[in-house]
Amino acid sequence: MRYLIWGVIIIFVLWKGKDYLRGAVLSWKNRKQKPQQVDTDLIYVPVLSSRVFNFSIEIKEIGEGKASIAVIKNIL
């Protein structure tokens, strides 16, 4: 009977903490990945003036249900 009670408690704690455990696993997986290099032409540095820009969103399909998203400033 004691093992049944402990089993129910463990299952309840795991069920309530599944989001925390999922976040911990994802942060562990992200730590193992190397950061990607960003093209310096795509970095926007604001100046002390007001301007209007057109931006585009570029979505590249990597595969296996993954995609990368980049915001790009359109050069006219």
C-alpha positions, -999 to 999 in steps of 0.1 A, spaced: 0 0 0 29 23 8 44 19 -27 10 27 -43 8 60 -24 44 69 -33 37 59 -69 6 82 -70 26 111 -55 54 107 -80 30 105 -110 12 136 -97 44 155 -93 57 145 -128 23 154 -143 22 188 -127 58 195 -134 58 184 -171 61 220 -184 91 227 -161 108 194 -172 101 202 -209 117 236 -205 147 222 -186 152 196 -214 149 223 -241 174 246 -224 198 217 -220 195 209 -258 199 246 -267 231 249 -246 247 221 -268 239 240 -300 265 264 -314 253 299 -321 248 308 -357 267 336 -374 245 366 -384 253 385 -416 264 420 -406 244 435 -435 212 423 -418 219 442 -385 200 474 -382 217 501 -360 193 530 -353 205 566 -354 191 597 -337 165 604 -365 131 592 -374 129 570 -405 104 546 -422 117 512 -433 102 483 -451 110 449 -435 105 414 -448 103 382 -430 123 353 -444 114 318 -434 137 290 -444 126 254 -440 154 234 -424 137 201 -424 122 176 -399 95 202 -389 120 230 -382 123 264 -397 144 295 -392 130 330 -393 149 362 -402 137 398 -404 153 416 -433 154 453 -441 145 459 -478 171 480 -496 154 501 -522 
